[in-house]
Amino acid sequence: MKRLGFIVNPIAGMGGRVGLKGTDGLAEEARRRGAQPTAMGKAQKGLAQLRECNSALQIITPAGKMGENEARREGFTPMVISTHGTSETSAIDTQTAARKMVQKGVDLILFAGGDGTARDIYSAIGETVPVVGIPAGVKIHSPVFAQTAERGGELARLFLSGQLHQFNLAEVLDIDEEAYRNGQVKTKLYGYLNVPIERTRMQNRKSGTPLTEKASQNSIALDICNNMEKDIVYLIGPGSTTRPIMDNLGLPCTLLGIDLVMNRQLISADASEETILKATEKRLFKIIITPIGGQGYIFGRGNHQLSHRVLDRAGKKNIIVAATQEKLLRLRGEPLLVDTGNEATDQMLRGYIRVTTGYKQEIISKVR
């Protein structure tokens, strides 16, 4: 019988939709702003891919919302381990759980969280046991995560059934959240975790933007600015590709947030999901977004404010994707990706979409 360690960081991702750009140390503030937990639902989607292994699988998981609840909902009878026994969870709980799982001889650890969760697991167990991350946080820069919750579960199933044997060391990256909230990206390498070699389900590391792309980005910005319509609200997404749009409009930019513009005026900076929903109620609006470099995600990574509720209201026809040819080439032919946490919304976004690549230049790109 195979043994699977299953860890859920229940507060992961809570800071995203309310504009906090992370949840480390800010879970209470996220709750105060109305944030709802989403990590447990994503973890359950991943675990659902393992139902067929039930009779041949022993799940070892922390009590309650750190994994037990989701395991039982999917029909498993898990071995429950203790962490520290209080209602609130912390990094120490994740670290304690990972260590105990290694002691109990797990074959693989499947965890739901973000870069901070991956960092906690690395600090506890290093490279001793293979892991697969279910993306549930705000920051997902580390290439230790599957592309979606479902694909994370599929990877775990393939490994546990003996269909995957090889592993690579993948980087555990995390950023300084305080600097991130101030528009600066300071990424640090903390170590490496063992992950499956399976490029169709694992995500790539986020890549930066070389200076040679600046002219292309400005060309894209000029095209988008010239085509802005009167009395339409434009939601300008995060990233160095969209920043020149704000620069060309002469407006301040929230590099890592969502800015709302109408009639070339800033109407809301660094907006939360709730702010966006209020500003777009009974009003036409468009979303301008760029893929994450090296990964290809257009929704579900670093822009949780653009939730499925916002996207459903906008519709696919009102989404403008902007990317330089260089950024698209670095995807090596892979499609753009969506992972909103809502299957109906993801399905609406899939297919093909126009991508603005320069002044009066567009290509058609596949979305998966």
TAHUZI-V787519 format. One record per backbone hydrogen bond with DSSP energy under -0.5 kcal/mol. CO is the residue of the C=O (numbers start at 1). NH is the residue of the N-H. Records with the same first field share a line. If there is no record, write none. Layout:
BEGIN
CO: NH ; NH
END
This chain:
BEGIN
2: 58
3: 5 ; 107 ; 108
4: 60
5: 110
6: 62
7: 112
8: 10
9: 12
11: 14
12: 38 ; 39
13: 16 ; 17
14: 18
15: 20 ; 21
16: 19
17: 273
23: 26
26: 30
27: 31
28: 32
29: 33
30: 35
31: 34
38: 42
39: 43
40: 44
41: 45
42: 46
43: 47
44: 48
46: 49
47: 50
48: 51
50: 53
51: 54
53: 56
54: 57
56: 2
57: 59
58: 4
59: 61 ; 79
60: 6
61: 81
62: 68
63: 66
64: 67 ; 69
66: 8 ; 62
67: 71
68: 72
69: 73
70: 74
71: 76
72: 75
76: 78
78: 80
79: 61
81: 63
90: 93 ; 94
91: 95
92: 96
93: 97
94: 98
95: 99
96: 100
97: 101
98: 102
99: 103
100: 104
101: 106
102: 105
108: 5 ; 110
109: 111 ; 132
110: 7
111: 134
112: 9
113: 136 ; 137
114: 118
115: 119
116: 120
117: 121
118: 122
119: 123
120: 124
121: 125
122: 126
125: 128
130: 109
132: 111
133: 135 ; 146
134: 113 ; 136
138: 140 ; 302
139: 115
141: 206
142: 145
144: 133
145: 203
148: 152
149: 153
150: 154
151: 155
152: 156
153: 157
154: 158
155: 159
156: 160
157: 161
158: 163 ; 164
159: 162
166: 197
168: 170 ; 195
170: 193
171: 173
172: 190 ; 191
174: 188
175: 177
176: 180
177: 181
178: 182
179: 182 ; 184
180: 183
184: 186
185: 187
186: 176
188: 174 ; 190
191: 172
193: 170
194: 131
195: 168
196: 198
198: 201 ; 202
201: 147
208: 210
210: 213
211: 214
213: 217
214: 218
215: 219
216: 220
217: 221
218: 222
219: 223
220: 224
221: 225
222: 226
223: 227
224: 227
225: 228
229: 232
232: 263
233: 235 ; 286
234: 236 ; 261
235: 237 ; 288
236: 259
239: 243
240: 244
242: 245 ; 246
243: 246 ; 247
244: 248
245: 249
246: 250 ; 251
247: 250
253: 255
254: 257
255: 239
257: 259
258: 271
259: 236
260: 267 ; 268
261: 234
262: 265
265: 262 ; 267
268: 260
272: 276
273: 277
274: 278
275: 279
276: 280
278: 281
280: 283
284: 233
286: 235
287: 289 ; 320
288: 237
289: 322
292: 295 ; 296
293: 207
296: 337
297: 292
299: 339
303: 306
305: 307
307: 311
308: 312
309: 313
310: 314
311: 315
315: 318
316: 319
318: 287 ; 320
319: 321
320: 289
321: 356
324: 328
325: 329
326: 330
328: 331 ; 333
329: 332
331: 334
336: 368
337: 298 ; 299
342: 346
343: 347
344: 348
345: 349
346: 350
350: 352
351: 367
353: 365
354: 321
355: 357 ; 363
356: 323
358: 360 ; 361
361: 357 ; 358
363: 355 ; 365
365: 353
366: 336
367: 351
END
